[in-house]
Amino acid sequence: MAMEHGTTRSSTGTNVVYTGSVVARIESGAVDTAPDRSVRPHWQVHFVVADVSGCARAAREHGGDVLAECEHEAALRDPDGALFVVSSSRDH
C-alpha cells in the first residue's frame, strides 16, 4: 500500500509525499556529506501532468527555459528563475 502523506528516502534525497504522490524532493543533503559539494541542498518540486512535451513547449512560449526533457519528464525554469519538474507519472 502506498504512503498517503509523509516523507520517504531515496538515493537522490528526501521525498515529500502527499496523497500518494511525490510532490517535492530535497536533494544533495548536508554540504559536508553531499556527493557533489558544489551542489547546494535544494527543493525540487514535481507536478504530474498529462502532456510533458506540451508543458515544455508552454514554458518556452512564456519566457521560461527547458533544462532537460525526455519522454516522461522535463526539468523547467520559469521566467523568474524557479526550477520545477513535470512528469507523466507519479513514479518519477
Buried (B, 14 or more C-beta within 10 A) or exposed (E): EEBEEEEEEEEEBBBBBEEEBBBBBBBBBEEEEBEEEEEEEEEBEBEBBEEBBEBBBEBEEEEBBBEEBEEEBBBBBEEEEEBBBBBBEBEB
